[in-house]
Amino acid sequence: MIVKDLSNSFYPCPKNKIPTKNTKKEVLKEIKKQKKELELDFCIMPKSTKYSTVRTKKYSERHEVFFSKAYRMKSIKDGLIVFLTEEMHRGDFGVHGKNGDKLNRYLKKVAQKAWMDYYKKTEEDFRKRYGKLTVDKEKKNGR
């Protein structure tokens, strides 16, 4: 049997479906969804060795710095999010862990300063938006 190389004789078949009238809406919906996801990862926090400002394989868990029901969406919209490792997020010494208060207070302090610098706002504006001042607490406690 003689086998002839036919690889150059045929056009390759596309692997992905070409959008038709039925799937065009789905494609546009997917693009809109991806854009929305990118907006959710908007971060104004300064770079640090304690967290990442972009999602990576190691730093894969997003943490909203002000995370109660009232402030979670405000944190996301304002860019007050960081990406943490699983241990730093949910571990014993993570922000949601039983011994993670030190890291949590640090993130809140940095977030307040970043928010005021980025949006050119005052401490009073921050208090109105988030209901509390974290830098003031630190000064009063002498920390």
N, C-alpha and C positions, 0 to 999 in steps of 0.2 A: 504494500500500500504506500502510495506516495502522498506525503503531507506537505501541503503548500502553506506558507505563512500568509494568512489572510488578515492580519492585524491592521494593515494600512488600507484594506479594501472597504471597510465599513466605517460609518460614522458612529462614535460611541453613543450609547443610549443614556440619556440623562438620568441620574440617580434620584434627584428630587423632582417632585411633580411641579410642572409649570402652573402657576396660579391661573385658574379659570374664573369665570364669573362667580361660580359658587364658592371658591376658596379665597378670592381676593379680600373679602371682608375679614376672613380669618387671619390672613397674612397681616393686614393693617392692624387688626386687634392685637396680634402678637408683637408687632413693632411698638405699638402704644404701650403695651405691658412692659416691654423691655426698657423703654424710656422712663416709665414710672419707677421701675426698680432702680435705675441709675440715679434718679432724683432722691430716692430713699437713702442712698449711700452718700449723700452730700455731707461733707464734714469740714468744719471750720477749726477744729481743734489743732493745736500746734503739734509738731512731730515730737515723739518721746520714745524712750526705750521701754516704757511700761505698757504701751499699747501701740496699735497701728492705726493710721488714718485711712487706710484702704484695706479691703478684704483680701486676704491671702490664704494659702492653704493652712498655714500655722495659725494665723489670727483670723479665724473664720466665724466667730460668734459676735454678732453686732450687739452692742450695749448702748442703750439710750441713757445718757447721764442722769437726766431727771425722768424717772421711770414709773411714777404712779399713774393711775388711770387719767388723772387730769393733765399730766405734763408729758406723757410719752409722745404724743403726736406733735406737740410743740417742740420737743427736743429733736425729733426727726426733721421737721420743717426748718428749724433754725440751724441744723447742722451740728448739733451737740451729741454726736454719736462717735463711738470708738469701736475698734474691733479687737477682741481679746481672745486669748487661747481658752480652751475649755476649762482648764484648771483655774485661770485667772477670772473666769466668769462665774462658774458654778462650784468651784472647789472650796475647801474650808477657808482658805485665805483669799478667795475671789470676792468680787463685789457683792454677790448674792449669798456668800458663805457666812458661816457663823463668826469667823474671825476676819472678815474682809472690810471692816469699817474704815481702816486707815486708807486703803486704796479708794474706797468709795468717796470719802471726804476729799482726798486729793483730786479725784476726777471732777468733783463738783466745783472745787475752788478754781481749777484750771478752766473749766467750762464757763464759769461766770466771767472770768477775765477775758477769755476768747470772745464771748458773746458781746461784751461791752466794747471791746476793741474793734471787732468786725463790723458791728452795726452802729458804731459811734453813739452809744447810749450811755445813760448814767446808771448808778446803783438804784435809784428810784424807779427807773424804767424796768430794770431787771426784777425788782421786787414786785412790780405790778404784773409782769409777765409770768413769773415763777413763784410768787408768793413768799419768797424768802431770800435772804442774802447769806451766802456761804462764807464769803471773805470776812464779813463783820463778825460772824460767830468765831472764826479762827482768831481774830484780834482780841476779842473779849475773853476768850479762854486762855490766851497767852501762848497759843501754839504757833 
